[in-house]
Amino acid sequence: MAQDGPTHAFRVATPPGSKPLLVFDGDCGFCRRWIGRWRGATGDRVDYAPYQEAASRFPEIPRTSFEHAVHLIDTDGGVTSGAEAVFGALARVPGRGGALWAYRRVPGFRGVSERLYRGVAAHRPLLSRLTLLLVGSGREPSRYAISRDLFLRLLGVSYLCAFVSLGTQIRGLVGSEGILPAAPFLDAVSRHYGAERFWLLPTFCWVDASDAFLCFLCWGGAAVSVLVIAGVLTAPALFLAWAGYLSLVVACRVFLNFQWDALLLEAGFLAIFLAPWRSWHRFPCPDPPPRVPLALLRWLLFRLLFSSGVVKLSSGDPTWRSLAALDYHYWTQPLPTWVGWYAHLLPGWFQRASCAAMFAIELAVPFLIFGRRRLRIAAFGSIVGLQALIAVTGNYAFFNLLTASLALLLLDDAAWPSLLRGRLERLPRGGPTARRWRPLAWASVLLAIVIVPASLVEMSGRFRMSLPWTAPIQSLDRALGPFRVVNAYGLFAAMTTERPEIVVEGSNDGSTWLPYAFRWKPGDPARPPRFVAPHQPRLDWQMWFAALGDYRASPWLQGLLERLLEGSPEVLDLLAANPFPAAPPRQVRAILYDYRPADWETHRRTGDWWIRSERGLYCPVRARRDPARERQAGW
């Protein structure tokens, strides 16, 4: 039967004073290391002393007992030892009494805890070496004020890149004269769904979907991103950035349907709860970051990496399973860089070794996220190294920056240079503003109760698993779906082994066809692949996806061809060159080509980066309507 009160093996005649005293073995390095961490957690609520100094004060406790276990001597003279003493000391910290409560009230917990404690005590030399290896020599509990501040500011940079990049394209993509106008789409949804539309499609564009308002969302989002970077009204600015970007994701539909758009929304939403609620703060903010949002952001990083590794294997793609995927990746990815082009020339053994290393980082390293300090530092180095290699060989917008920013949350303050740590120590902590927003800590706990189960459902779907207990959680997940706060991840589940490219052409006579040049995607074989990230040319990216399938699966492509026939200035601004500057062509068509990287000898001799061969017509030729001719023909 569970007990509510402490188990006092001894009682001393002379209590320690106004604070409880935890007595430990001062000759044990393992004990000293953990006492240092507990001392940092309990602060001045508990006193600590080695038994070599304190034993004479408490003759009632046998010296052999001190040698085998820690003892907590309370202010009333009551003594507990072993696991109960550890839990009792930590329970003096608000919010840390769960283990002591379970020890006294949960059947079986007491016995398991004490057996584990005795096992640890019996193997202290071995565990001391393991602790030194995995945790390091630091005795203070880990703090993350510097890493939290760096993450938030880099998140602001990611938001800034996303908003500015989209702001330069928004009119051509979804403006009134764009490829896929937002206003008619929202009008149709409004007629069809009524008031339900506000939940199904949460966007400020219900107020106004004009070109001016779409631009306002982009440039207003850029402005609040600058506030986040500067540490001004960080939490409110993060909320506005998240709501603004969500509004644009809804309005832009397929053009903002990338996994890093979802990642930015999910990370941005969780960051609202991690941010300090101050009007302004210096770098770094001295307020300790709340633990629950920090844990949820680490969980997000784990899901992103681990899911990306699992889907490559669960998809059944033979190139991933044979470690041959990198033989194709560098030249078949959406927007290669010239570094990626050269990387495809590396020998096959190197490509397979690189693929194996990538799987290790995506499948094994994520578990280090939940490890101790040195394991987390190793995870940080591996993750950031992978992101750096991806960034120099491909153009993935702000994805690599955002992922590396999340990895910063694995580093505690002790990992940073002493100059930063010293600056942090000199800044005052807490204050009325910080205390006023402590209710957000409870809100973040409720958030975790919702997000963790919902994210498990999303992961099970990616892993092609069916879990019998997920039905009620799936309903919750569907309800949250429109807000993009829980998402499924899994990049490059299937590797493309060829590179089809769509070349759009126009003609006035149906005989002579002139190509439209895109800004960034491969076109002219002599033009080198270029760096464009963190900007994301959304149309160029969508052309890559369209080329992999039938034109009917990409209805937006018909909108592109129609706008070219109309000579839409907003759409033409998305392109590098207009072969019909005087007037739009009478006809447009899309031709499909196969592109392959030129071999080294061809590249050196001709300067060409690509070799291409024509497949044929991608979609039917479209002609510009001529109202005068239609009237003459009686149409």
C-alpha positions in Angstrom: 0.0 0.0 0.0 1.4 3.4 -1.0 2.4 5.9 1.7 1.9 9.6 1.7 4.6 10.6 4.1 8.4 10.3 4.2 10.2 7.2 5.4 12.4 8.3 8.2 15.1 5.7 8.7 16.8 7.9 11.3 15.9 11.0 13.3 18.6 13.4 14.6 18.5 15.3 17.8 20.0 18.4 16.3 18.3 19.5 13.1 20.5 21.4 10.5 18.7 24.7 10.8 16.3 26.7 8.7 17.0 24.6 5.5 17.3 20.9 4.8 20.8 19.5 4.4 21.8 16.9 1.8 24.8 14.9 2.9 26.9 13.1 0.2 30.2 11.3 -0.2 32.8 14.0 -0.8 35.4 11.5 -2.0 33.2 10.4 -4.9 33.7 12.3 -8.2 30.4 11.0 -9.6 28.6 12.3 -6.5 30.3 15.7 -6.6 29.3 16.1 -10.2 25.7 15.4 -9.7 25.5 17.4 -6.4 26.8 20.4 -8.4 23.9 20.0 -10.8 21.3 19.6 -8.0 22.8 22.6 -6.2 22.2 24.6 -9.3 18.6 23.4 -9.6 17.7 23.9 -5.9 19.6 27.2 -5.4 19.5 28.4 -1.8 16.6 26.1 -0.8 18.8 23.2 0.2 22.3 23.1 1.8 24.9 20.5 0.8 27.8 19.0 2.8 30.1 16.0 2.4 29.7 13.4 5.1 33.4 13.6 5.8 32.6 17.0 7.3 29.0 16.6 8.5 29.0 13.1 10.1 30.2 14.3 13.4 27.2 16.6 13.7 24.8 13.6 13.4 26.1 10.7 15.4 22.7 9.0 15.2 23.5 8.1 11.5 26.0 5.3 11.1 29.1 6.2 9.0 28.5 3.2 6.8 25.1 4.5 5.9 26.7 7.8 4.7 29.1 5.8 2.6 26.4 4.0 0.7 23.8 6.6 0.1 23.0 10.3 0.2 20.9 11.5 3.2 18.5 14.4 3.4 18.2 15.8 6.9 15.1 17.9 7.2 14.5 20.9 9.4 12.5 18.8 11.9 15.3 16.3 12.3 13.7 13.6 10.0 16.1 11.8 7.7 15.5 10.1 4.4 18.1 8.4 2.2 18.7 7.1 -1.3 16.3 7.8 -4.0 13.8 9.4 -1.6 16.4 11.8 -0.4 17.2 12.9 -4.0 13.5 13.3 -4.9 13.0 15.2 -1.6 15.7 17.7 -2.3 14.5 18.4 -5.8 10.9 18.7 -4.6 11.9 21.9 -2.9 12.0 23.5 -6.4 8.5 24.6 -7.5 7.2 22.2 -10.2 9.8 19.5 -9.5 7.9 17.5 -6.9 6.4 14.9 -9.3 9.0 12.2 -8.6 8.6 12.5 -4.8 4.8 12.4 -5.2 5.1 9.2 -7.3 7.6 7.7 -4.8 5.1 8.1 -2.0 1.8 7.4 -3.8 2.4 5.2 -6.9 2.5 1.5 -6.1 5.8 0.0 -7.2 7.6 3.3 -7.9 9.4 3.2 -4.5 10.9 -0.2 -5.0 12.0 0.4 -8.6 13.5 3.8 -7.7 15.5 2.3 -4.7 16.8 -0.6 -6.8 18.0 1.7 -9.5 19.6 3.9 -6.9 21.4 1.0 -5.4 22.6 -0.1 -8.8 24.0 3.3 -9.6 25.7 3.5 -6.2 27.3 0.2 -6.7 28.8 1.2 -10.1 29.8 4.8 -9.4 33.3 4.7 -11.0 32.0 3.4 -14.3 29.1 5.8 -14.3 31.4 8.6 -13.4 33.4 8.0 -16.6 30.3 7.7 -18.7 28.9 10.9 -17.2 32.1 12.7 -18.0 32.0 11.4 -21.6 28.4 12.1 -22.3 27.6 15.1 -20.1 31.0 16.8 -19.7 32.7 18.1 -16.6 30.2 20.9 -16.0 28.3 20.6 -12.7 25.8 23.3 -13.2 22.4 22.4 -14.7 22.1 23.3 -18.4 20.6 26.7 -19.3 19.6 27.8 -22.8 19.2 31.6 -22.6 21.8 32.3 -25.3 20.7 29.5 -27.6 17.1 30.6 -27.2 17.9 34.1 -28.2 20.0 33.1 -31.2 17.2 30.8 -32.4 14.5 33.4 -32.1 16.6 36.0 -34.0 17.5 33.5 -36.8 13.9 32.5 -36.9 13.2 36.2 -37.6 15.7 36.0 -40.4 13.9 33.0 -41.9 10.6 34.8 -41.7 12.3 37.9 -43.3 13.7 35.8 -46.2 10.3 34.2 -46.7 8.3 37.4 -46.7 10.7 39.4 -48.9 11.1 36.6 -51.4 7.3 36.2 -51.7 6.8 39.9 -51.8 8.8 40.1 -55.1 6.5 37.5 -56.7 3.1 37.8 -55.1 1.4 39.8 -57.9 2.6 37.4 -60.6 1.6 34.3 -58.6 -1.8 35.0 -57.1 -2.5 38.7 -57.9 -5.5 39.8 -60.0 -3.4 39.4 -63.2 -1.4 36.5 -61.8 -1.2 32.8 -62.6 -3.6 31.6 -60.0 -5.6 34.6 -58.6 -6.5 34.4 -54.9 -9.6 36.6 -55.0 -11.8 34.4 -57.3 -10.7 31.3 -55.3 -11.8 32.8 -52.0 -15.0 34.1 -53.5 -15.9 30.6 -54.7 -15.1 29.1 -51.2 -17.2 31.8 -49.6 -20.2 30.9 -51.7 -19.7 27.2 -51.1 -18.9 27.0 -47.3 -20.3 30.2 -45.7 -19.1 30.9 -42.2 -17.2 27.5 -42.1 -14.7 29.1 -44.4 -13.0 31.0 -41.6 -11.9 27.7 -39.9 -11.2 25.8 -43.1 -9.1 28.5 -44.6 -7.7 30.8 -41.9 -6.5 33.9 -43.7 -6.6 37.7 -43.4 -7.5 37.7 -47.1 -11.1 37.2 -46.1 -11.0 40.9 -45.3 -9.3 41.9 -48.6 -7.7 39.8 -51.3 -6.6 42.7 -53.5 -3.1 43.0 -54.9 -2.4 45.9 -52.5 -3.4 43.8 -49.5 -1.4 40.8 -50.6 1.6 43.0 -50.9 0.8 44.5 -47.5 0.9 41.0 -45.9 4.3 40.4 -47.4 6.0 43.6 -46.6 4.2 44.0 -43.2 5.4 40.5 -42.4 8.9 41.6 -43.3 8.6 44.5 -40.9 7.5 42.4 -37.9 10.3 39.9 -38.8 12.8 42.8 -38.3 11.2 43.4 -34.9 11.9 39.7 -34.0 15.5 40.1 -35.2 16.0 43.2 -33.1 14.4 41.7 -30.0 11.6 44.2 -29.9 8.1 42.9 -28.8 9.4 39.5 -29.8 6.4 37.4 -28.8 3.7 39.6 -30.3 5.8 40.1 -33.4 6.2 36.3 -33.7 2.4 35.9 -33.5 1.8 38.5 -36.2 4.5 36.9 -38.4 2.9 33.5 -38.0 -0.6 34.7 -38.7 0.5 36.7 -41.7 2.5 33.8 -43.2 -0.4 31.4 -42.6 -2.7 33.9 -44.4 -0.3 33.9 -47.4 0.0 30.1 -47.4 -3.7 29.8 -47.6 -4.0 32.4 -50.4 -1.1 31.1 -52.5 -2.1 27.5 -52.3 0.2 25.3 -54.4 2.9 28.0 -54.6 3.4 27.9 -50.8 2.9 24.1 -50.3 6.4 23.2 -49.5 7.6 21.4 -46.4 9.7 24.3 -45.3 6.6 26.5 -45.4 5.0 24.1 -43.0 8.1 23.9 -40.9 8.3 27.7 -40.7 4.7 27.9 -39.5 5.1 25.1 -36.9 8.4 26.4 -35.6 7.1 29.9 -35.6 4.0 29.0 -33.7 5.9 27.1 -31.0 8.4 30.0 -30.8 5.6 32.3 -29.6 5.6 30.3 -26.3 9.4 30.2 -26.1 9.9 34.0 -26.6 10.4 36.4 -23.7 7.4 38.7 -23.2 9.3 42.0 -22.9 9.0 45.2 -24.9 12.7 45.0 -25.8 15.6 42.9 -24.6 19.4 43.0 -25.2 21.2 40.0 -26.6 21.1 37.6 -24.9 17.8 37.8 -23.0 18.6 36.8 -19.4 15.1 35.3 -18.7 15.3 31.5 -18.6 13.4 29.9 -21.5 10.4 27.8 -20.6 11.1 24.1 -20.8 8.0 22.8 -22.5 8.2 24.9 -25.7 12.0 24.1 -25.8 11.2 20.4 -25.6 8.5 20.7 -28.3 10.9 22.5 -30.7 13.4 19.7 -30.1 10.7 17.2 -30.8 9.9 19.0 -34.0 13.6 18.8 -35.1 13.6 15.1 -34.3 10.4 14.5 -36.4 11.8 16.5 -39.3 15.1 14.5 -39.5 13.9 11.0 -38.5 10.8 11.1 -40.7 13.0 12.2 -43.7 15.2 9.2 -43.1 12.4 6.7 -42.6 10.4 7.7 -45.7 13.4 7.2 -48.0 13.4 3.5 -46.9 9.6 3.0 -46.5 8.9 4.3 -50.0 10.7 1.3 -51.5 12.8 3.5 -53.8 15.6 1.3 -55.0 18.1 4.1 -55.3 17.9 4.9 -51.6 18.1 1.3 -50.6 21.2 0.7 -52.8 22.8 3.9 -51.6 22.9 5.1 -55.2 20.5 8.1 -54.8 23.3 10.7 -54.8 24.4 9.5 -58.3 21.3 11.3 -59.4 20.4 13.9 -56.7 22.9 16.6 -57.5 21.7 17.1 -61.1 18.0 16.1 -60.8 17.1 18.3 -57.9 14.8 21.2 -58.6 17.3 24.1 -58.8 20.9 22.8 -58.8 23.9 24.9 -58.0 27.2 24.9 -59.9 28.7 23.2 -56.8 26.1 20.5 -57.0 26.9 20.1 -60.7 30.5 19.4 -59.9 29.5 17.1 -57.0 27.8 14.8 -59.4 31.3 14.1 -60.9 32.6 12.6 -57.7 33.3 8.8 -57.8 30.6 6.3 -57.1 32.2 5.0 -53.9 32.2 8.6 -52.5 28.5 9.0 -53.4 27.5 5.8 -51.6 29.6 6.7 -48.5 27.9 10.1 -48.5 24.5 8.5 -48.7 25.3 6.2 -45.8 26.4 9.1 -43.8 23.2 11.0 -44.6 21.2 8.0 -43.4 23.2 7.9 -40.1 22.5 11.6 -39.6 18.8 11.3 -40.3 18.1 7.9 -38.6 20.5 7.7 -35.7 21.6 11.2 -34.8 18.0 12.4 -34.0 18.0 10.2 -30.9 21.0 12.1 -29.6 18.7 15.2 -29.4 17.3 13.6 -26.2 20.7 12.7 -24.8 23.0 14.5 -22.4 25.1 17.5 -23.2 27.9 16.0 -25.2 25.6 13.9 -27.2 23.5 17.0 -28.0 26.6 18.9 -29.1 27.5 15.9 -31.4 24.0 16.0 -32.8 24.3 19.8 -33.4 27.5 19.4 -35.3 26.1 16.6 -37.5 22.9 18.3 -38.3 24.4 21.7 -39.1 27.1 20.0 -41.2 24.5 18.2 -43.2 22.5 21.4 -43.7 25.6 23.2 -44.9 26.4 20.6 -47.5 22.8 20.7 -48.7 22.9 24.5 -48.9 26.0 24.6 -51.1 24.8 21.9 -53.5 21.2 22.9 -53.9 18.8 25.8 -53.6 16.3 25.2 -50.8 15.1 28.7 -49.8 15.3 29.2 -46.1 15.1 25.5 -45.2 18.7 25.0 -44.3 18.9 28.2 -42.2 15.7 27.2 -40.3 16.8 23.7 -39.6 20.2 24.9 -38.4 18.4 27.4 -36.2 16.4 24.6 -34.6 19.6 22.7 -33.9 20.9 25.7 -31.9 18.4 24.7 -29.2 20.6 21.6 -28.5 23.4 23.8 -27.2 23.4 25.0 -23.6 24.9 28.3 -22.5 28.1 26.5 -21.5 28.9 25.7 -25.1 29.2 29.4 -26.1 32.3 31.6 -25.7 33.0 33.0 -22.3 32.4 36.5 -23.7 28.7 35.7 -24.3 28.4 33.8 -21.0 29.9 36.7 -19.1 27.5 39.1 -20.8 24.6 36.9 -19.8 25.7 36.8 -16.1 25.9 40.6 -15.9 22.3 41.1 -17.1 19.4 41.2 -14.5 17.0 38.3 -14.8 13.3 38.0 -14.5 11.4 41.1 -13.5 7.8 42.1 -13.4 7.3 41.7 -17.2 8.6 38.2 -17.2 6.6 37.2 -14.2 3.4 38.6 -15.6 3.5 36.1 -18.5 4.1 33.0 -16.4 0.5 31.7 -17.2 1.9 31.1 -20.7 3.9 28.2 -19.2 0.7 26.5 -18.3 -0.6 27.2 -21.8 2.5 25.5 -23.3 1.8 22.4 -21.2 -1.7 22.2 -22.7 -0.1 22.8 -26.1 2.2 19.8 -25.5 -0.8 17.6 -24.6 -2.3 18.4 -28.0 0.7 18.6 -30.2 2.6 15.4 -29.2 -0.2 12.9 -29.8 -1.2 14.8 -33.0 2.3 14.7 -34.3 2.6 11.0 -33.6 -0.5 10.5 -35.8 1.2 12.5 -38.6 4.4 10.4 -38.2 2.5 7.1 -38.3 0.9 8.2 -41.6 4.3 8.9 -43.1 5.6 5.6 -41.9 2.6 3.8 -43.4 1.5 2.5 -40.1 -2.0 2.0 -38.8 -2.4 2.5 -35.0 -5.7 1.3 -33.5 -5.8 4.0 -30.8 -5.4 7.0 -33.0 -9.0 7.5 -34.1 -9.9 10.3 -31.6 -6.5 11.9 -32.1 -7.0 11.9 -35.8 -10.1 14.0 -35.3 -8.1 16.5 -33.3 -5.4 16.4 -36.0 -7.9 17.2 -38.7 -9.3 20.0 -36.7 -5.9 21.6 -36.3 -4.9 20.9 -39.9 -5.9 24.3 -41.4 -3.6 26.1 -38.9 -0.5 24.1 -39.9 0.7 23.8 -36.3 1.3 20.1 -36.6 2.7 18.8 -39.9 4.1 15.6 -41.5 7.6 15.7 -42.8 9.7 13.5 -45.1 11.9 15.1 -47.8 12.8 13.3 -51.0 11.0 10.0 -50.3 11.6 9.0 -53.9 14.6 10.0 -55.9 14.1 11.2 -59.5 16.6 9.5 -61.8 16.0 11.8 -64.9 15.5 15.5 -65.5 12.6 16.4 -67.7 12.3 20.2 -68.2 9.5 22.2 -69.7 10.4 24.9 -72.2 7.6 27.4 -72.8 7.6 28.9 -76.3 5.5 31.5 -78.1 4.8 32.1 -81.8 2.9 34.5 -84.1 2.7 32.3 -87.1 2.7 28.7 -85.7 6.0 28.1 -87.5 8.7 30.1 -85.7 8.8 29.5 -82.0 10.7 31.6 -79.5 11.4 30.3 -75.9 10.6 32.2 -72.7 13.7 32.3 -70.5 13.1 31.5 -66.8 15.3 33.2 -64.2 16.7 30.2 -62.3 15.6 26.8 -63.6 17.8 25.2 -66.3 17.0 26.4 -69.8 19.9 27.3 -72.1 22.4 24.4 -71.8 25.3 26.9 -71.8 24.0 28.8 -68.7 25.6 27.6 -65.5 23.4 26.6 -62.5 23.4 29.4 -60.0 22.8 30.1 -56.3 19.5 31.7 -55.4 18.7 30.7 -51.8 17.4 32.0 -49.5 15.1 33.4 -52.2 12.7 30.9 -53.6 11.5 31.5 -57.1 8.2 29.7 -56.7 7.3 29.5 -60.4 10.6 27.9 -61.3 10.1 25.3 -58.5 6.6 24.5 -59.7 7.9 24.0 -63.3 10.1 21.2 -61.9 7.2 19.4 -60.3 5.0 19.9 -63.4 7.6 18.3 -65.7 7.5 15.1 -63.6 3.8 14.5 -64.4 0.9 15.1 -66.7 0.0 18.7 -67.5 -3.6 18.0 -66.2 -2.2 17.5 -62.8 -0.9 21.1 -62.8 -3.9 23.3 -63.6 -2.0 26.4 -62.7 0.1 25.8 -65.8 -2.8 26.7 -68.0 -3.1 29.9 -66.0 0.6 30.6 -66.9 0.0 30.1 -70.6 -3.1 32.2 -70.6 -1.3 35.1 -68.9 1.5 34.9 -71.4 -1.0 35.1 -74.2 -2.4 38.2 -72.5 1.0 39.7 -71.9 0.5 40.1 -68.2 3.3 42.3 -66.9 3.1 40.8 -63.4 3.7 37.3 -64.8 6.4 38.4 -67.2 8.2 39.9 -64.3 8.7 36.4 -63.0 10.7 35.4 -66.1 14.2 36.4 -67.1 13.3 37.5 -70.7 10.3 38.1 -72.8 10.8 37.2 -76.5 7.7 39.3 -77.5 8.3 42.7 -76.0 6.1 44.6 -78.5 3.0 42.5 -78.1 2.1 39.0 -76.7 2.3 36.1 -79.1 -0.7 34.5 -80.8 0.1 31.0 -79.7 2.0 29.4 -76.8 3.1 25.9 -76.2 5.1 23.8 -73.8 7.8 21.4 -75.0 9.3 18.6 -72.8 13.0 18.0 -72.9 15.3 15.5 -71.3 18.3 17.2 -69.6 21.4 15.4 -68.6 24.6 17.0 -67.2 27.3 17.3 -69.8 30.3 15.1 -69.2 33.6 16.8 -68.2 35.1 16.7 -71.6 32.1 18.2 -73.3 31.8 20.9 -70.6 35.5 21.8 -71.0 35.3 21.8 -74.8 32.0 23.6 -75.4 31.2 25.3 -72.0 27.8 23.6 -71.9 26.6 22.4 -68.6 23.7 20.4 -69.9 22.9 18.1 -72.8 19.3 18.1 -73.8 17.0 16.1 -76.2 13.4 16.9 -77.1 10.7 14.5 -76.1 7.8 16.3 -77.7 4.8 18.4 -76.9 4.0 18.6 -73.2 0.5 20.1 -73.5 -1.8 21.2 -76.4 -0.9 24.5 -78.1 -3.0 27.4 -76.8 -4.0 30.3 -79.0 -4.9 33.9 -78.1 -8.5 34.7 -78.6 -9.2 37.2 -81.4 -12.7 38.7 -80.8 -12.8 40.4 -84.2 -12.2 37.1 -86.1 -14.6 35.3 -83.9 -17.4 37.8 -84.7 -16.5 37.6 -88.4 -16.8 33.8 -88.3 -20.0 34.0 -86.4 -18.7 32.4 -83.2 
